[in-house]
Amino acid sequence: MMANALDPNMPLYVDRATAPGHDHVIMTNLLARPRLPSRDAHAALPLYVQLREALRAEIEDRGLRPGDRLPTEAELEETYGVSRSTIRQAVGDLQAEGLVHRVQGKGTFVTTPKIQHVPVLTSFTELLRSQGYRPSHRVLDSAVVDAPARVCQDLEVDEGTPCRFLERLLVADGDPIGLSRTWLPLPVLGAHDWRIARGTLEGSSLYALLGEASPDLVPRHGAETIQPVLAGATEAELLGCDVGTALLQIQRCTWTAKDLPLEWTQLAFVPGRYEYRVELLGEAPTGGDHG
């Protein structure tokens, strides 16, 4: 016999067997935690909204972790006594909000929170630490090379200017999330090049190294452009995605306080783990305009 619609007295289970990093089954009775508010099939809110908010409460307030699998449609139907179409609408809303994602043939899982890239001149390390992640990187290449034409054009340096080139795999909490390719003009780095090269190999933040090397090497202003790119074979292998996956590419140029060209960096991130956030402010009302 099916339960009454959205009955909080029925047990709701999460199966973590297929979650990343788990190789055994853990069945968790979510109702061992404080119960959800009572739901009523005759309430003013549509049933799919009631179910959506019940599931949201479990995700946000009851301790579900990224990678936890939500109950199947059949389990939700048995638990709450609602139709499959109601379930799909509720879960679809949560998916549109980015709280859950579907994996074909496996189920619906709680989404790993995205790292938010903010328009502030800060390093990858500082950005992740500010959001509670453990940052690290792996140096894939470090060499002195002539700057490509695009780098010379954007930084307004002479063609063929020698640069310290760094290619790094960016990692958050042990998971690769992005690639970084950076050119630093040697005429600006000067005698500090060896320190930058050694420090990045040891895992230090690039911006922290620049600041420690000299106050004149601290980036003071910059510009970024954002566009989607498709992952090639190299990017796909390093980031664990399919060839042709759309990546979020951020291109950054920075200059010193003396307007010396300091850095040209191209970042590519897996969009499921990274998003660009910009806060917008409306213009202040001008005199006499109160409409």
N, C-alpha and C positions, 0 to 999 in steps of 0.2 A: 504494500500500500504506500502510495506516495505521500510525502509530508505536505503540510499546508504550505502555501506559497511563502517563501522566504522565512521559514521557521528557524529561529536561532537555536533551537534545542537539538537539531540534528548535527552530528559530528561532521566536520569538514576537514579533510586530510590533504596534506601536501606530500608528494612522493619526490624525494630528492635523489632518487637512484640515477636519473639521467642528467642531473645538473653537472656542469663542468667541475672536475676535481673530486667527484664522488664515485666510488666504485662499489657501493653497497646501498641497500635500501634503508631509509630512515622514514618512518611514518610518524608524523607529528599531528596530534589532535589539537587543532587551533582553538577549540573551545575550552581547553584547559586555561586559556587566558580569559580576561573579562569578556562577557558575551556582547555580541552586537546588539544595537537597539532593535526592538521588535519591529518586524516588517508586516505590513498588512496589504493583502491583495486588493482591498477596497480603498486604500489610501489615495489621496489626490495625485501623488506622483505616479507616473507610469511604472509598471513592474520592472522594465529594463533599467530605469533610473535607480530604483530601489536595489536591484541586484548589483548594478555598477558600483553604487556607493558602499554596499556590503563588502564587495571584493576590494574596493579601494581601501576600506578601513583595515582589512587584513594585511594588505600590502604595506600601507603607510604606518599603521599603529600597532600591529600585532607581531611584528618581528620577522616577516618574510624577508629572505635574503635574495640578492641578485642570483639568478640561476635556478631558484625554486620553481617547480612546476605547479601551475594551478590545476585544480581538479578538471577532469575531462568534461565535455558537454553532457555525457551520460551521467556522470557523478553529480554535476550541478543540477541536472534535471531531477534526479532522484532526491537530492537534498532539499531543493527549494520548490519543486513542483511547478516549475515554469517551463514554457515551451523552448524548443531549440532556437527558434527565431529570436526570442527574448534574450537568451543567453548570448547569441552571436552579436546582437546589437550592443549589449552591455560590455562584452569583451572587446568588441570593435571600438567602442568609445575609449576604453583604456589603452588600446593599442595606438589609436590616433594621438593620445596624449603622451605616448612614449613610456607608459608605465609597464607595459607587457609587450612581448613579441611572440609571434608564432613561428615554430619550426616545423616544416612539412614532415608529417609522419611521426613526429615526436610529441607535440603538444604546445601549450602556451606557457611561457616562462616569464618570471619577473625580470625586467630589463636592468642591466647594470647601469647605474647613473652615468651620464655623460660628463666628461670634463668640459668646462666652459672656458673657451678662449675669450678673454676680455680685451678691449682696445686700450691696454696699458703697456708701456714699455717695460716689460719684465721678462725674466728668463723662464724657460720651460720648467726648470727646477722650482723656482719661486712660485710659479703659477700653480703647480700641482700641490706643493706643500700647503699653500693657502686654502686648498679645497680638501685637505685631509688625505691626500694620496702619498705614497712612497715613491718618489721619482728616482730613476737611474737611467743610464744610457750605455750603449756598447759602441765603441768606435769601430767603424767599418773601414775607414780610410783616413789618413792624415798625410798630407804631402804639400810641397811648395809647387804651385802650378801657375801658368799664365792665366789671367782672368779671361773668361769667355766674353764674347762681344756684348752679350746682354748685360752682364755684370758691369762691364766698363761703361756702357751707355747709362745705366740706371744710377751708378755711383759717380758718374762724370769723372772718370779717371782715364788715363791714356790706355789705348789698346795694348794688350799684352802685359799690363801691370802685374808683377809677381804677387801672388796671394798665398796665404795659408788656407788650404782647402781641407775641410773637415766633413766627413759623412758619418752620421751617427744614427743608430736605431734607438728611438725614444721609448722608454718603458715606464708603465705605471703599475705599481703593486705587482711587479713580476710579469705583466702582460705587455707585449709590444703593441704600441698604438700608433706610432708614426715614424717617419723618416725625416732627417734634417740634413740638408746640404748647404754648407756655409763657406763663403769666401771672405777673407780678411786681408786687406791690402798690406803688404809688407812695409811699404814706405811709412805707413801709419803705426804699425806694430813695432817697427824698429828692432831694438835689441831684446824686446820682450817676447818675440816669436817663440823662442825655445820654451819659455815658461808656459805659454798658452798651449803649445803642442803637448808638453809633458802632462800638464794639469788635466786636459781633457781625456788623455789616456788613462789617468788615475780616477776618472769619474766625477771631477769637479764641475760645477756650473760654469758655463762659458762667461756669462756676465760677471759672476763673482771673480773669476780669474782676471778678467780685464780690469776690474776695479782695484784688485789687489796689486796688479802690475803697475798701474799708474792712474792717478785721478784724471789724467788727460784721455784715458781710454774708456771712460764710462760713457755708454750711449746716452745722449741727452734728448734727441728727437729722432723720429723715424716715420716711415710710411709703409702701409700694408695694402696689398691687393689680394682678393679672394676669388677663386674660381674652381670649378670641378675639373678633375682630370681622371683618366682611366688608368687603373693599375696595370703595369706591364708585368712580365714574368718575374723580374727581380723584386719589385714591390710586393707582388702577390706572395712570393715565397717568404719574404722577411716579415710581412704583416699577417700572414696566415689567412689570406682572402683569395678569391678567385681572380684570375686574369680578366680584366675588363671591369672590375668593381669600381664604382665611382668613388674617388677619394676627395677629401676636402683639402685643397692646396692653398696655402697662405704664403705669400711672398713678402718678405720684409727687408727694407733698407734702413740702416741707422747711420747717424752722424754724431760726432763729438760736440762738446760745447763750443769748440772753435770751428765747427762746420767742416771737419775733416771726414771723408768717407770712411766709415769704420767696418760695416758689415753688410753683406748681401746673403740672405738666407732664404731657402725654399723649404717649406715644411709640407708634408703630405700626411694626412691623418685618415684613419678608418672612421667613416661618419657615424657608425653605430656607437663609438666611444667618445666622440669629440664633436663639439658644436661651437659655433661662433656667436657670441652674445654681445649685443649693442644696446645700450640704454638711450632712449630718445626723450628729449625735452621739447615741449611746445614753446612757441614764442610767447614772450610776455605781452599782455594786451598793451596796445599803444593808447595814447591819450584819447579819452572819450569813447573808445570802442569797448563796449561791455556786452556785445551780442555774441 
